[in-house]
Amino acid sequence: MSADDERLSAGWIDEEARVLHGITTRAPGRDAELAAEVTRLSRAVLDAARELDFDDQPGDFLSALVSLRDDWSDAK
């Protein structure tokens, strides 16, 4: 996902599932749900990474993700 993309497309999820995992069928609308979830998680990780410094403790990353989760849970 590039910085210019708002979210991943359902088509991308479908293609990756077929090519990388051999999954050819899913429930209707599932690709769009997965694309939205992957986008939400990717944004949360990027936001958390921006909050951290190289010298932070490893547990700080998880703490930052938890504090940011509510911000992205409503962004669909």
C-alpha positions as CSV (number, residue, x, y, z in Angstrom):
1,M,0.0,0.0,0.0
2,S,1.5,3.3,-1.0
3,A,1.2,6.5,0.9
4,D,-1.2,7.8,-1.8
5,D,-3.6,4.9,-1.5
6,E,-6.7,5.5,0.7
7,R,-7.2,1.8,1.1
8,L,-6.4,-1.5,-0.6
9,S,-8.8,-2.7,-3.2
10,A,-10.9,-5.9,-3.0
11,G,-9.4,-6.9,-6.3
12,W,-5.9,-6.8,-4.9
13,I,-7.0,-9.0,-2.0
14,D,-8.6,-11.4,-4.5
15,E,-5.5,-11.6,-6.7
16,E,-3.1,-12.1,-3.8
17,A,-5.3,-14.8,-2.3
18,R,-5.4,-16.7,-5.6
19,V,-1.7,-16.2,-6.5
20,L,0.0,-16.6,-3.2
21,H,-2.3,-18.9,-1.3
22,G,-4.3,-20.8,-3.9
23,I,-7.6,-19.6,-2.3
24,T,-10.1,-19.2,-5.1
25,T,-13.5,-18.7,-3.4
26,R,-14.7,-16.6,-0.4
27,A,-18.0,-15.3,0.7
28,P,-19.4,-12.4,-1.3
29,G,-18.0,-9.1,0.0
30,R,-15.3,-10.8,2.0
31,D,-12.5,-9.3,-0.2
32,A,-13.7,-5.8,0.5
33,E,-13.9,-6.5,4.3
34,L,-10.3,-7.9,4.3
35,A,-9.0,-4.9,2.3
36,A,-10.6,-2.5,4.8
37,E,-9.1,-4.5,7.7
38,V,-5.6,-4.7,6.2
39,T,-5.7,-1.0,5.5
40,R,-6.8,-0.2,9.1
41,L,-4.1,-2.4,10.6
42,S,-1.4,-1.0,8.3
43,R,-2.4,2.6,9.3
44,A,-2.3,1.7,13.0
45,V,1.2,0.2,12.7
46,L,2.5,3.2,10.7
47,D,0.9,5.6,13.3
48,A,2.4,3.7,16.2
49,A,5.8,3.7,14.5
50,R,5.7,7.5,14.2
51,E,5.1,7.7,17.9
52,L,8.3,5.7,18.8
53,D,11.9,6.5,18.9
54,F,14.8,4.1,18.2
55,D,15.8,4.0,21.9
56,D,12.3,3.1,23.1
57,Q,11.7,-0.2,24.8
58,P,10.2,-3.1,22.7
59,G,7.0,-3.1,24.8
60,D,6.4,0.5,23.9
61,F,5.4,-0.5,20.4
62,L,2.5,-2.7,21.6
63,S,1.5,0.1,24.0
64,A,1.4,2.6,21.2
65,L,-0.7,0.2,19.1
66,V,-3.2,-0.3,21.9
67,S,-3.5,3.5,22.5
68,L,-4.1,4.1,18.8
69,R,-6.6,1.2,18.2
70,D,-9.7,3.2,19.0
71,D,-8.7,5.9,16.6
72,W,-8.8,3.4,13.7
73,S,-11.6,1.2,14.8
74,D,-14.2,3.6,13.5
75,A,-12.4,4.5,10.3
76,K,-13.9,2.2,7.7
